[in-house]
Amino acid sequence: KNFVEFGRRLSLPDTTLLALRAPLALPFDMGFCWVPSFDMDGSPIGASPTDLRRVEGLARAAEVVRKALRACRSAGYEEARTF
């Protein structure tokens, strides 16, 4: 709700505000994130060439954003005015 109010107060012409919630829940109800960052016990997922959870999570997050942008385009919002 606060972000919507912020967008209204900006009062920018020909502008649409789009807020996307990250799809992955953080442990202990700390919020949401775009890329897997923690194991289920709350310990951080470190960088590892053999552990692809973060890379695969980033690909899934990118697809969420692509779908949202396609929906905006289908609804008639101009791609050239999407930032």
matplotlib code that plots the C-alpha trace (Angstrom):
import matplotlib.pyplot as plt

x = [0.0, 2.8, 4.4, 1.1, 0.7, 4.3, 3.5, 0.4, 2.3, 5.0, 2.2, 4.3, 2.5, 2.1, 3.6, 2.4, 3.8, 4.4, 5.5, 6.5, 6.9, 9.9, 8.7, 10.8, 10.0, 12.9, 13.1, 11.6, 9.1, 11.8, 10.2, 10.9, 13.9, 14.5, 17.3, 17.7, 19.9, 19.3, 18.8, 15.7, 17.5, 18.4, 22.1, 23.3, 23.8, 27.4, 28.8, 29.8, 30.4, 28.5, 25.5, 23.3, 20.4, 21.2, 21.8, 18.6, 16.7, 18.0, 16.7, 13.3, 13.2, 14.0, 11.1, 8.8, 9.8, 9.6, 6.0, 5.0, 6.4, 4.6, 1.4, 1.9, 2.6, -0.5, -2.5, -1.4, 1.5, 4.2, 7.4, 9.4, 8.0, 8.8, 11.8]
y = [0.0, 2.4, 1.9, 2.6, 5.8, 6.8, 6.2, 8.4, 11.2, 11.2, 12.2, 11.5, 11.8, 8.6, 6.5, 3.3, 1.9, -1.8, -3.4, -7.0, -9.0, -11.4, -15.0, -16.7, -16.5, -15.8, -18.0, -16.9, -14.6, -12.0, -11.1, -12.3, -12.5, -13.0, -15.5, -18.4, -17.0, -19.3, -22.9, -24.0, -23.7, -20.1, -20.6, -18.6, -20.4, -19.8, -19.5, -22.8, -24.0, -27.3, -25.8, -24.3, -23.2, -19.5, -19.6, -21.5, -19.2, -16.2, -17.7, -18.3, -14.7, -13.4, -15.4, -13.8, -10.4, -11.3, -12.6, -9.4, -7.3, -9.4, -8.9, -5.2, -5.2, -7.3, -4.8, -2.0, -0.5, 0.7, -1.2, 1.9, 3.6, 0.7, 1.2]
z = [0.0, 0.8, -2.6, -4.4, -2.4, -3.3, -7.0, -6.8, -5.1, -7.9, -10.3, -13.3, -16.7, -18.8, -16.1, -14.6, -11.3, -11.1, -7.8, -7.9, -4.7, -4.8, -5.1, -2.5, 1.2, 3.6, 6.7, 10.0, 8.1, 7.3, 4.0, 0.5, -1.9, -5.6, -5.4, -2.9, -0.2, 2.8, 3.6, 5.4, 8.7, 8.1, 7.2, 4.1, 0.8, -0.1, -3.6, -5.0, -8.6, -7.8, -6.0, -8.7, -6.4, -6.7, -10.4, -11.1, -8.7, -10.6, -13.8, -12.2, -10.9, -14.3, -15.8, -13.2, -14.3, -18.0, -17.5, -15.7, -18.5, -21.1, -19.2, -19.2, -22.9, -23.5, -21.5, -23.9, -22.0, -24.3, -24.0, -24.9, -21.7, -19.4, -17.2]

ax = plt.figure().add_subplot(projection="3d")
ax.plot(x, y, z, "-o")
ax.set_aspect("equal")
plt.show()
